[in-house]
Amino acid sequence: MRPRWGNRIGLLLVGVALVAGGFGLLTAVRRRPGVTLIDASVADGSVVDGKPWALPLLAGAAIVLALVATRWLFMALGWGRVGTRTGAGIAMLGVALKGIDGIGRISVRLVRDGRVRVTVSLRRSADLRQVIRRLDESAVSRVRRAVGRDDALAVVRLHVRRR
């Protein structure tokens, strides 16, 4: 499963769980008119006698959880990615690496400062020496020409999967 689908499914499950929990609480309160959702004794400190750190700790944990969830949402939407994808660069990289077994995923991005970022994901069965040799001999220069940046610096990231 690709990471973006995992993020989307995870966000969907969290959202559905929160909505279901909210509707469950609302229906429980409507069935019992005298029941309150929040016990007000927590706010005045009578429940946490002798523990003045409990409320700030709970508030801090809620803030950290909200920040982590917000970052997760932004990264899932793609706002943390640097640069723009180039179809011509990806196509040229695919042509340059054609015939090598074990190539998983390839990506080419143009970064703001004029660099070209090449990412190649490999399976365990891939011949790493052949991939490096092909990248060094012709692939990177072909990608630079395809994106129109012959003199740009290129950063190549190789990722070998465990499975």
C-alpha positions, 0 to 999 in steps of 0.5 A, spaced: 500 500 500 502 506 498 503 511 504 498 516 501 493 511 501 495 509 508 494 516 510 488 517 507 485 511 510 488 512 517 485 519 517 478 516 514 478 511 520 480 517 525 474 521 522 469 516 522 471 514 530 470 521 532 464 522 529 461 516 531 463 517 538 460 524 538 453 521 535 454 516 541 455 521 546 449 526 543 444 520 543 446 518 550 445 525 553 438 525 549 436 518 552 437 521 559 436 528 560 439 529 567 446 526 565 451 531 564 457 530 559 463 533 563 463 533 570 465 540 573 468 537 579 475 536 575 475 544 573 475 546 580 480 541 582 476 537 587 477 530 583 485 531 583 486 534 590 493 534 592 495 533 584 495 540 581 499 538 575 494 533 573 490 539 569 496 542 566 498 535 564 492 533 560 492 540 557 499 539 554 497 532 552 491 534 548 495 540 545 501 535 543 496 530 540 492 536 536 499 538 533 501 531 531 494 530 528 495 537 524 502 535 522 500 528 519 494 532 516 498 537 512 503 531 510 498 527 507 495 533 503 502 533 500 504 540 503 510 538 506 513 536 499 519 540 496 519 542 489 515 540 483 514 533 480 516 533 472 513 528 468 519 528 462 524 527 468 520 521 470 519 518 463 527 519 462 529 516 468 524 510 466 528 509 460 535 510 462 533 504 468 529 500 463 531 493 463 534 493 470 530 488 475 527 490 481 526 497 480 520 499 485 518 506 484 522 512 481 521 520 482 524 526 479 523 533 482 525 540 481 527 543 487 526 551 488 534 552 489 535 549 482 537 542 484 534 536 481 532 531 486 532 523 483 529 518 488 529 511 486 526 505 490 529 498 489 526 491 491 531 487 495 532 483 489 535 489 485 542 489 482 545 495 486 551 496 482 548 496 476 543 501 478 548 505 481 553 504 474 547 506 470 545 512 474 552 515 474 553 513 466 547 516 463 541 517 467 542 523 471 545 527 465 539 525 461 534 527 466 537 534 467 537 535 459 529 532 459 528 537 465 532 543 461 537 544 467 543 541 464 548 545 469 543 543 475 546 539 481 542 533 482 541 529 489 540 522 488 536 518 493 536 510 493 532 506 497 532 499 498 526 496 501 526 490 506 521 486 502 
